[in-house]
């Protein structure tokens, strides 16, 4: 996928304000039903989201 085709659908601005981000990673995520609908409607909330690395894999 070319950069022109990509669209940022959500950002955690508070995390970027409150913390120093040393590295960033890009990853896919599997969404179901209402999650897809909310994303398409622009109702995305990352405020309480976090990721944890365990055994070389990232879990949300």
Phi, psi and omega per residue, in radians:
X1 nan 2.249 -3.141
X2 -1.347 2.756 -3.130
X3 -1.035 -0.595 -3.123
X4 -1.150 -0.433 -3.108
X5 -1.496 -0.261 -3.075
X6 -1.393 2.559 3.120
X7 -2.379 2.221 3.075
X8 -1.398 2.129 -3.095
X9 -1.765 -0.313 3.126
X10 -2.788 2.558 3.050
X11 -2.418 2.569 3.070
X12 -1.742 1.473 -3.081
X13 -1.129 -0.610 -3.128
X14 -1.120 -0.713 3.112
X15 -1.085 -0.715 3.126
X16 -1.194 -0.497 3.109
X17 -1.377 -0.726 -3.022
X18 -1.503 -0.332 -3.047
X19 -2.297 2.733 3.016
X20 -1.570 2.062 -3.118
X21 -1.586 1.927 -3.115
X22 -1.382 -0.733 -3.109
X23 -2.438 2.656 3.025
X24 -2.195 2.655 3.128
X25 -2.279 2.617 3.069
X26 -1.963 2.321 -3.098
X27 -2.572 2.742 3.046
X28 -1.538 2.843 3.124
X29 -2.515 2.468 3.122
X30 -1.619 2.132 3.126
X31 -1.972 2.695 3.137
X32 -2.239 2.621 2.987
X33 0.547 -1.796 -3.040
X34 -1.145 -0.477 3.104
X35 -1.137 -0.724 3.122
X36 -1.148 -0.763 -3.137
X37 -1.069 -0.791 3.133
X38 -1.100 -0.713 3.124
X39 -1.087 -0.798 3.138
X40 -1.118 -0.536 3.139
X41 -1.509 0.000 3.116
X42 1.378 0.294 -3.141
X43 -1.748 1.229 -3.122
X44 -1.910 2.349 -3.130
X45 -2.285 1.998 3.111
X46 -1.861 0.142 -3.014
X47 -0.965 -0.766 -3.098
X48 -1.780 0.184 -3.098
X49 -1.394 2.625 3.057
X50 -2.701 2.860 3.106
X51 -2.211 2.600 3.132
X52 -2.288 2.324 3.118
X53 -1.656 2.200 -3.140
X54 -2.466 2.155 3.130
X55 0.935 0.703 3.091
X56 1.355 0.125 3.102
X57 -2.114 2.652 -3.126
X58 -1.831 2.287 3.128
X59 -2.062 2.388 3.091
X60 -1.669 nan nan
